[in-house]
Amino acid sequence: MTKTLVFSALGLLILAFGFTWLVTFVRYRITPRHFKVTLLGITLRRIRLEDIESVTKRRRLGLAENWWNTLHPSHRTLVIRRNRGLIKNIVITPRNRYVFKTNLEKAIQQKDAPAEDTAERVFVVTD
């Protein structure tokens, strides 16, 4: 009985550490049409750039999807506000939030640019 309890507790502890370690592999990517949240190259969440209303560091009231890639998100949080959906706020934690915010805002502005300007477009793969 105690042996089963000890192995169960050890299994839960390993599972908790494994999940915590896996969270550190969440990455954010800006493509020409989408903002993507990936885990080890697998897309977990994709948001069209047209659907993004605003990008800010302040979280608004209401529910939010949390896509953190750190255990201490205090000064790294960035909130993406969507136009549609039940849960409109998406909280991410890029390494350099102001750089990422600027790149995301540029990509949102450039989605409406004419096709001849594609050479000057900025497509960023970042944290």
N, C-alpha and C positions, 0 to 999 in steps of 0.2 A: 504494500500500500504506500509506504513512504517512498519507495523507489520510483513508483509511477508518478507520484507528486513531484519529486525532485526533477525527473526527466521532463515532465510537463512544464515546470517552471523554467528549466534551462532552455527548452524549446521556444517558449514565449520570449525569453530574453534574447535569444539569437534572432528570432523573427523581428523583434523591435529594433535591434541594432542593424539588421539587414535592411529594413524599411528606411531607417534614418540615413543609412549610407546611400541607398538608392535615390533618395530625394536630392542629394547633391549632384546628380547627373541630369537634372532637368535643365534644358537649354531653351533659349528664345531665339526665334529666327524671323527676319523680315524678308519676304519675297515680293516680287512685283505686284501680286494681287492679295496676299494674305499675311497675317501675323500668325506664327505657329509656335506652339509649345511642344517640345520634343523630349523624349526620354530615350537615351541611347539610340538616337536616329529614328525612332518611331514617333509619328505625330500623335500626340494626345489630344490637342485642341487646336482648331484652326478658325480664325476670324477674318472675314473679308475686310480689307482696308476701308471700303465704302461704308461698312457698318460701324466704324469707330467714330464716336461722337467727340470724345476728348481724351487727352492724356494728362494726368496730373499726379502730384505726390500726395494729395489729400484724399482720404477715403470719405465718401459720402455715406449717408444713412442707408440702410437696407442690406440685403444679402450680397455676398460677393464670393466668386470662385477664387480660391487661394492656390496659386501655382508658385510656391516658394521653392527656391533651390539652395536655401541656407537655413541654418538652425537659429540664427539671430537676424531677423529681417528688419530691425528697428529703423536704420537710416538708409535702407535700400529699397523700400517699397515704392512702387509705381502703380497707379490705378488707371486702368483702361476702361472707359465708359462706352458702352455700346448703345446704338440707337434702338435695337429691338431685343426681345427676349425677356424671359421671366427674371433671370438674374443678370442685371446689366453691368455690374462692376466686376472686373477681373483684376486681381491683385497679383503682381509679379515682383520679383526681386533681382533685377539685373545688377551686375557688379558696379557699373557706373551709370546710375539712373538718369542723370541729366544728359549724358551723351546718348544713351539709348532713347530717351524721350525726344531729343532733337532728330535723331535718325528716323524714328517712327513718324514724327510729324512731317519730315521731308518726304517720306514715302507716301504718306496720305495726300500731300499736296501734289506729288508727281504722278499719281494715278490718273489724274485728269489731263496731264500734259499731252500735247500732240505726239504722234508716232515718230516724227523726225528727231525728237529730242532724246531718243532712247539711249544714245551713246553717253549722254551726260547724267543719266539717272543713277541714283545711289541705291544699291541693293546690299544690305548689310547682313552678315551672319555674325551674331554676337552672342554674348552670354545669355 
